[in-house]
Amino acid sequence: MASKLLLITVFVLDLIAFSLAVAAEQRRSTAKVVQDQEKDYNYCQYDSDIATGYGVGAFLFLLLTQIIVMVATKCFCCGKPLSPSGSRAWGVILFITCWVVFFIAEACLLAGSVRNAYHTKYRAVFSANPPSCQTLRKGVFGAGAAFIFFTTIVSEFYYVCYSKALDSIAPYGPGSREAAVGLGTYK
């Protein structure tokens, strides 16, 4: 039987990660070209860098939920062997899918955080061409949030399928109905 406490805990932590990723998308750094006091050159002035912190927070919360699910299921490869069943087959498929979607979400969050924290130091001598103020493209943290959502769904289904497959294991081997060898009278 799947632990409801674990499912709720993972869901809440994933919801926090999703919220942080959405907040990071909304608060991405923006830049504007500003002229210095002496009007000798133009430079890029960036606003708040809070999105980087939100992105790193989402990264860490998602990592924590993945660790919790993998510890609870013993990473699917350790522990008791599971008997062949539909739940085990779905468990394998969802295990692989869970890791793929998790890596994509983490890559989006990490790349977005690193890129958002990068601020060009380029100065342009006053000319017709303003400096290039590089910022994070719109949608990187949004993609991370979408993949957090997919990771949440897949990891919860994986845990439920794993639990069903674990519960269907026969206690003394396949096809066994007796707990021990019957003792009879000896002559």
DAQUISUL-V820961 format. One record per residue. N is the residue number from 1. BURIAL is + if it has 16 or more other C-alpha atoms within 10 Angstrom, else -. D_FIRST is the distance of its C-alpha to the first C-alpha in whole Angstrom. Layout:
BEGIN
N;BURIAL;D_FIRST  N;BURIAL;D_FIRST
END
This chain:
BEGIN
1;-;0  2;-;4  3;-;6  4;-;9  5;-;12  6;+;11  7;+;12  8;-;14  9;-;16  10;+;16  11;+;17  12;-;20  13;+;21  14;+;22  15;+;23  16;+;26  17;+;26  18;+;27  19;+;29  20;+;31  21;+;32  22;+;33  23;+;35  24;+;37  25;+;38  26;-;40  27;+;41  28;+;42  29;+;46  30;+;49  31;+;52  32;+;56  33;+;59  34;-;61  35;+;65  36;-;66  37;-;68  38;-;71  39;-;70  40;-;71  41;+;67  42;+;64  43;+;60  44;+;57  45;-;55  46;+;52  47;-;50  48;-;47  49;+;44  50;+;41  51;+;39  52;+;39  53;+;37  54;+;35  55;+;34  56;+;34  57;+;31  58;+;29  59;+;29  60;+;28  61;+;25  62;+;24  63;+;24  64;+;22  65;+;19  66;+;20  67;-;20  68;+;17  69;+;15  70;+;16  71;-;16  72;-;12  73;+;12  74;-;15  75;-;17  76;+;16  77;-;19  78;-;18  79;-;16  80;-;15  81;-;17  82;+;14  83;+;16  84;-;17  85;-;16  86;-;16  87;+;12  88;+;14  89;-;17  90;+;16  91;+;14  92;+;18  93;-;20  94;+;18  95;+;18  96;-;22  97;+;22  98;+;20  99;-;23  100;-;26  101;+;25  102;+;24  103;+;28  104;+;30  105;+;29  106;+;30  107;+;33  108;+;34  109;+;33  110;+;35  111;+;38  112;+;38  113;+;38  114;-;41  115;+;43  116;+;43  117;+;44  118;-;47  119;+;50  120;+;53  121;-;56  122;-;59  123;+;62  124;+;64  125;-;68  126;-;69  127;-;70  128;-;69  129;-;65  130;+;63  131;+;60  132;+;57  133;+;54  134;+;51  135;+;48  136;+;44  137;-;44  138;-;42  139;-;39  140;+;37  141;+;35  142;+;34  143;+;33  144;+;31  145;+;30  146;+;29  147;+;27  148;+;25  149;+;24  150;+;23  151;+;21  152;+;19  153;-;18  154;+;18  155;+;16  156;+;13  157;+;13  158;+;13  159;+;10  160;+;8  161;+;10  162;+;9  163;+;6  164;+;6  165;+;9  166;+;8  167;-;7  168;+;10  169;+;12  170;-;15  171;-;15  172;-;19  173;-;20  174;-;20  175;-;21  176;-;22  177;-;21  178;-;23  179;-;22  180;-;26  181;-;29  182;-;31  183;-;34  184;-;37  185;-;41  186;-;43  187;-;46
END
